[in-house]
Amino acid sequence: MKIFRIILLFLVLSGVSGNSRGVDYFDVNSPRFRPLQVVLVTNPPGVSSKKLYNAIRENLERTLFFSVVDPVFAAASELAFVWDLQLSNQRQTVQGILKDLKEQRIRRNFEIKIRNSDLQQAARELSDQMIQEVLNVPGLGQSRIAYTAKPPGSNKQIRLIDFDGKVDERFSYELGASNLAHWSPDGQILLYTHFTTTSTELALQPVDRSQARLLRFPREIQPMGGSWGPDGEEILVTVMKEGNADIFRYQLKTGEMFPLVKWPSLETSPAWSPDGQTIAFVSDRQRFRQPGIYLYDIESREVKSLPFEGKYSSAPRWSPNGRQLLFEAQQEKYFQIFKYNLDTDQIQQLTFGPFNSEQPDWSPNGQQIVFSSRRGGVHKLYFMSAYGGRTIRVTNQPAGVAETAPAWSK
């Protein structure tokens, strides 16, 4: 039986003025957080070893909490991973040991099976286990992002990209344009808006690209967009009738509609909280054509506005735990991303700079966000920590392709 062994040594370094501290004490909640430096050493040299090295490095660095560096630049050691990858014709596994060099102890032993010789998938699983152990949150290696792409001279289309960026493929193929995708709670269906020259439709399509279902609406109203309820049995829909936009609940099984927010003003962009108790939405109720964000309590029917005094606020998105909201707002000349904390009633600005940053969404573990920003004349997608700080590109699309409306799988 042929056995091929690869040993990977991971040294996670503090990089903080030579002072060695345990990972438990790093303040990842700070925008000034410096990524933990990781040194990877793979033996013996070979194609498979290099492929696994690169895949793990890419997965770790896209979290924004780790940076893979050359051992020459390593300073004070924080963590050591020793991963023994053993490949055979009968059994493919990764056996690993996570060591804490500061405390001189083994934090964890684990074993992963490599399925179908897929080193890319193995790298995702290994990276996720490291994130779970070090940061105590689930990893993102299995998540995907739906977004709208607009190539030059073509209609808008929905695309799906894996977290590590290795698979980025077109999802929608209808005539016309497709936009504004939303994931079902179980991550199996995409709800999106489809535009033709004569109509606007809402479509439900399984992520395996089987046949889409078009939702039916009365002829006198026009659906403008929708988002899922937490139980997956109904959606919130923005509908336009006689020049006014209102928000309705739409039962997916029966097609019945019930008005939720129906004011003389414009109401759009509804988002249902994870516990199903509150709906965030956008309205210009108080200031004509200068909309703000409101919270609607389903049980009491009480409505309150966010304590924000900007000119234009939109695109609210709930955090996975339902205690925070991301949104975009115009700050002087440009749109920026903000975060509202329901427990403290405080708002934090996350993005800055002389360019628009818009349409944010949360990662499934609540530690990162994805958003669209126009930094070079064309909108592109970026990752950022949910606490602010540096950003990195999400896709490798050509420069002229506009990327907007990202939605992270739940």
Summary of the structure (lengths in Angstrom):
residues: 410
radius of gyration: 23.2
end to end distance: 41.8
largest distance: 75.2
contacts: 1325
relative contact order: 0.10
helix: 10%
strand: 47%
